[in-house]
Amino acid sequence: KTPPDGITCPLDASLEMKKSLPSWAHNYSFTGQLRPALLSPKRTVTNKNVKLPDYASHPAGVSDSEQRDRASNNSIRVYGPEELEGECNLRYACAMGREVLDAGGKACRVGVTTDEIDRVVHEACMERDCYPSPLNYYNFPKSVCTSVNEVICHGIPDYREIQDGDIVNIDVTTYSRGGYHGDLNETFCVGNVDADGRRVVQTAFECLQSALAMVKPGTLYRDLGSTIHRVAQANKCSVVRTYCGHGIGSLFHTAPNVPHYHKNKAKGVMKEGHVLTIEPMINLGHYDDTTWGDNWTAVTRDGKRSAQFEHTILVTKDGCEILTARENEPVMKWDPDLVQR
């Protein structure tokens, strides 16, 4: 997954150089209008209080703990009060993730580079004694994912400036000193976004909203996809099939696997204490995706735009708690002003 050479340049390079195409992109056949720019040098951990996940210093960014979990774990972990509460535990990691995403969202506006959003997110993590979970995860080169327009997910922040009319997803995960990850994302409408752009953003929000309403003990994980599909289809959108929600906690990605499309074969039944992400990726066009030559950026195959919202949630005895909720918003409520930039 390591991006190829010829993709970075110094912070003091000329604007013309920063905006130039990375080497892999010169003869690449793009599906839409978006083009990458060069990347800034990789950011470093400057706070000695930050706990490093096992992949932070691995040359290939491999998480040995996740690899062991995949090989041996057949059950979904149940989290109890001792893991959820207290200093730097799971609930804290999610609260810090919310604060960091809010900081990144405030930086998102016309003329700002996604690299600047990455800087804001990275520094916000350092200020909170948190590690930015994406950094070096299987060699991902940045501290946040920024996915613009036709990018579905895993967009790499670069020197491209955000344009009037862009939709920009910011996907943050924070790793606390207690050793827990909190994961969430939102899609922002920058400037004058057209009707289709606003439609796909609101549809993505409502798809997550409808899925969260189903969460309670006894619900089959596979059933979330049917509800998400109905909401997307009613708004003439499609649901990405390649990327899924997932269990989270002491591991960035673990069981359960949470597909968002209908007629999926996901295993498992929700139980009190399960912690997971739900993060439907919703396209204006077809659900098919492809990956750019940077080995990370997932884009729509037809070049049409994609939007996404994500929360980390806890299954409770009679429903769910959104661990990454906005302040004073325990249940998701659509407010277009909150995503407008």
C-alpha positions in Angstrom: 0.0 0.0 0.0 3.0 2.3 0.0 2.4 5.3 -2.3 5.1 5.4 -5.1 8.0 7.9 -5.2 7.7 11.3 -6.8 4.7 12.3 -4.6 6.1 14.7 -2.0 7.8 18.1 -2.0 9.0 20.4 0.8 6.7 22.9 2.6 8.7 25.8 1.2 8.4 24.6 -2.4 6.8 26.9 -5.0 3.1 26.9 -5.4 3.5 25.7 -9.0 5.5 22.7 -7.8 3.1 21.9 -5.0 0.2 21.8 -7.4 1.9 19.6 -9.9 0.8 16.0 -10.5 2.5 13.2 -8.6 4.6 10.9 -10.8 2.0 8.1 -10.9 -0.7 10.4 -12.2 1.0 11.6 -15.5 -0.5 8.9 -17.7 -3.2 7.8 -15.4 -6.8 7.5 -16.6 -9.0 9.4 -14.1 -12.7 8.6 -13.8 -13.7 12.2 -12.9 -12.5 15.8 -12.8 -10.5 15.7 -9.5 -6.7 15.6 -9.8 -4.2 15.0 -7.1 -1.3 17.4 -6.1 1.9 16.6 -4.3 2.1 15.8 -0.6 3.9 17.6 2.2 6.5 15.6 4.2 5.1 13.0 6.6 4.2 14.6 10.0 5.8 13.4 13.1 4.7 12.7 16.7 5.9 15.7 18.7 4.2 14.9 22.1 6.1 12.3 24.2 2.8 11.5 26.1 1.2 10.1 22.9 0.9 6.3 23.0 1.9 4.7 19.7 -0.2 1.9 18.2 1.8 -1.2 17.1 1.8 -0.2 13.4 3.2 3.3 14.0 6.8 2.3 13.6 6.4 -0.8 11.4 8.1 -0.4 8.1 5.0 -1.6 6.2 2.6 -0.2 8.7 1.3 -3.6 9.6 -0.7 -4.0 12.8 0.5 -7.3 14.3 -2.3 -7.2 16.9 -4.9 -7.0 14.2 -3.3 -9.8 12.2 -3.4 -12.0 15.2 -7.0 -11.1 15.9 -8.0 -11.9 12.3 -6.3 -15.3 12.5 -7.7 -16.4 15.9 -10.8 -14.4 16.8 -14.3 -15.7 15.9 -16.3 -13.6 18.3 -17.3 -9.9 18.7 -15.8 -8.3 21.8 -18.1 -7.1 24.5 -16.9 -3.9 26.3 -17.7 -3.3 29.9 -17.7 -0.2 32.1 -14.0 -0.5 33.0 -13.1 -0.2 29.3 -15.6 2.5 28.5 -15.1 4.8 31.4 -12.3 6.5 33.1 -9.2 8.5 31.9 -8.3 7.9 28.3 -10.6 4.9 27.8 -12.9 4.2 24.8 -15.5 6.8 25.5 -12.7 9.4 26.0 -11.0 8.4 22.7 -14.3 8.9 20.9 -14.9 12.3 22.6 -11.4 13.4 21.5 -12.2 12.2 17.9 -15.2 14.5 17.9 -13.1 17.5 19.1 -10.5 16.8 16.4 -13.0 16.4 13.6 -14.7 19.6 14.7 -11.3 21.4 14.5 -10.7 19.9 11.0 -14.2 20.9 9.9 -13.6 24.5 11.0 -10.5 24.7 8.7 -12.4 23.4 5.7 -13.2 26.3 3.3 -12.6 27.5 -0.2 -8.9 28.0 -0.9 -7.6 25.8 1.9 -5.6 22.8 1.0 -6.5 19.4 2.3 -2.9 19.3 3.6 -3.8 22.2 5.8 -6.7 20.2 7.2 -4.2 17.4 7.9 -1.9 19.8 9.7 -4.9 21.0 11.9 -6.0 17.5 12.6 -2.5 16.3 13.4 -1.8 19.2 15.8 -5.2 18.8 17.5 -4.3 15.1 18.1 -1.0 16.1 19.7 -2.7 18.7 21.9 -5.0 16.0 23.2 -2.3 13.3 23.8 -3.8 11.3 21.0 -2.2 9.5 18.0 -3.9 10.1 14.7 -4.8 6.5 13.9 -4.5 6.7 10.0 -0.8 7.7 10.2 1.4 4.9 8.9 -1.5 2.4 9.1 -0.5 0.1 6.3 1.8 3.0 5.2 -1.0 5.6 4.8 1.1 8.7 4.7 -1.1 11.2 6.5 -3.0 11.8 9.8 -6.6 12.1 8.3 -8.4 11.0 5.2 -9.9 13.8 3.1 -12.2 12.6 0.3 -13.3 15.2 -2.2 -16.2 14.9 -4.8 -15.8 11.6 -6.6 -13.5 10.2 -3.9 -15.4 7.6 -1.9 -12.9 7.1 1.0 -9.2 7.0 1.9 -8.3 10.3 0.1 -4.8 11.5 0.9 -4.5 15.1 2.0 -2.3 17.1 -0.5 -1.6 20.6 -1.8 -4.8 20.9 -3.9 -6.9 23.8 -2.8 -10.6 23.2 -2.0 -12.8 24.7 -4.7 -16.1 26.5 -4.4 -18.8 23.8 -4.9 -16.6 20.8 -3.6 -18.0 18.3 -1.2 -15.3 17.3 1.3 -15.3 14.3 3.7 -13.0 14.4 6.7 -12.5 11.1 8.4 -10.8 11.2 11.8 -9.7 8.4 14.1 -7.9 9.2 17.4 -5.9 6.7 19.5 -5.9 7.6 23.2 -3.2 7.0 25.8 -5.5 4.3 27.2 -5.1 2.4 24.0 -8.5 2.9 22.3 -9.5 4.2 18.9 -12.5 6.6 18.2 -13.6 6.9 14.6 -16.0 9.3 12.8 -16.4 11.3 9.7 -18.6 14.0 8.1 -19.0 15.4 4.6 -19.0 19.2 4.3 -20.5 21.4 1.5 -18.0 24.1 0.6 -19.4 27.2 -0.9 -22.1 26.9 -3.6 -22.7 23.2 -3.9 -25.3 22.2 -6.6 -28.5 20.4 -5.9 -27.1 16.9 -6.7 -24.2 17.5 -4.4 -26.5 18.6 -1.5 -28.7 15.6 -2.3 -26.0 13.0 -2.0 -24.6 14.6 1.3 -28.1 14.6 2.9 -28.8 11.1 1.7 -25.6 9.8 3.2 -26.5 11.5 6.5 -30.0 9.9 6.4 -28.6 6.5 5.5 -26.5 6.5 8.7 -29.4 8.0 10.7 -31.8 5.2 9.6 -29.2 2.5 10.3 -28.6 3.8 13.9 -32.3 3.7 14.5 -32.1 -0.1 14.1 -29.3 -0.7 16.5 -30.3 -2.7 19.6 -29.6 -6.1 21.0 -30.9 -8.9 18.8 -30.6 -7.0 15.5 -28.7 -8.9 12.8 -25.7 -7.0 11.4 -26.7 -8.0 7.9 -30.1 -6.3 8.2 -28.6 -2.8 8.4 -27.8 -2.9 4.7 -31.4 -3.3 3.6 -32.5 -0.1 5.5 -29.6 1.9 4.1 -30.3 0.6 0.6 -34.0 1.7 0.8 -33.0 5.2 1.9 -30.4 5.5 -0.8 -32.6 4.2 -3.5 -35.5 6.5 -2.6 -33.1 9.4 -3.2 -31.8 7.9 -6.5 -28.4 7.1 -5.0 -26.4 3.8 -4.7 -24.5 2.2 -1.8 -20.8 1.3 -2.1 -20.1 -2.4 -1.5 -16.4 -2.6 -1.3 -15.9 -0.8 2.0 -17.7 -1.6 5.3 -18.2 -0.5 8.9 -16.3 -2.5 11.5 -15.7 -3.3 15.1 -13.4 -0.9 16.9 -11.9 -0.3 20.3 -8.4 -1.5 21.3 -8.0 -2.4 17.6 -8.6 0.0 14.7 -10.5 -2.6 12.7 -11.9 -5.9 14.1 -15.1 -8.0 14.1 -17.9 -7.4 13.3 -17.8 -6.6 9.6 -20.7 -4.2 8.8 -21.7 -4.1 5.1 -24.0 -1.3 4.1 -25.7 -2.8 1.1 -28.7 -5.0 0.9 -28.7 -8.8 0.7 -25.2 -9.0 2.3 -24.0 -12.1 4.2 -22.6 -10.4 7.3 -22.4 -12.7 10.4 -23.4 -11.8 13.9 -26.2 -10.5 16.1 -25.9 -7.3 18.1 -25.4 -7.6 21.8 -25.1 -5.0 24.6 -21.5 -3.9 24.8 -20.6 -4.3 21.1 -18.7 -1.2 19.8 -18.6 -0.6 16.0 -18.7 1.9 13.3 -21.5 2.4 10.7 -20.3 4.5 7.8 -22.3 4.1 4.6 -20.7 5.5 1.5 -23.4 6.8 -0.9 -22.9 7.6 -4.6 -24.8 9.8 -7.0 -24.2 7.2 -9.8 -23.3 3.5 -9.8 -21.8 1.8 -6.7 -18.8 0.5 -8.5 -15.4 1.9 -7.4 -11.8 1.8 -8.4 -8.5 2.9 -6.8 -6.1 5.6 -7.9 -2.4 4.8 -8.6 -1.5 6.0 -5.1 -2.8 2.6 -3.9 -5.2 4.3 -1.5 -7.7 6.8 -3.0 -11.0 5.0 -3.7 -13.1 6.8 -6.4 -16.4 6.1 -8.1 -15.9 4.3 -11.4 -18.3 6.7 -13.2 -16.7 9.8 -11.8 -19.8 11.0 -10.0 -19.7 12.3 -6.5 -19.8 10.3 -3.2 -20.6 11.3 0.4 -20.4 9.6 3.8 -21.0 10.1 7.5 -19.7 7.8 10.2 -20.1 7.3 14.0 -18.6 5.0 16.5 -21.5 3.5 18.5 -22.1 1.4 21.6 -24.9 -1.1 21.6 -26.9 -0.5 24.8 -29.6 -2.6 26.5 -32.4 -0.9 24.6 -30.7 0.8 21.6 -27.4 2.5 21.0 -25.2 5.4 22.3 -23.4 7.5 19.7 -19.9 7.7 21.3 -18.8 10.3 18.7 -21.9 12.4 18.8 -21.9 16.2 18.4 -22.3 18.0 21.7 -26.0 18.1 22.7 -27.0 15.8 19.8 -27.5 12.3 21.2 -29.7 11.4 18.2 -28.7 12.5 14.7 -30.6 15.4 13.4 -30.1 16.8 9.9 -29.1 20.5 9.9 -27.7 21.7 6.6 -26.0 24.7 8.3 -23.8 22.4 10.3 -22.2 20.9 7.2 -22.1 24.2 5.2 -18.6 25.9 4.8 
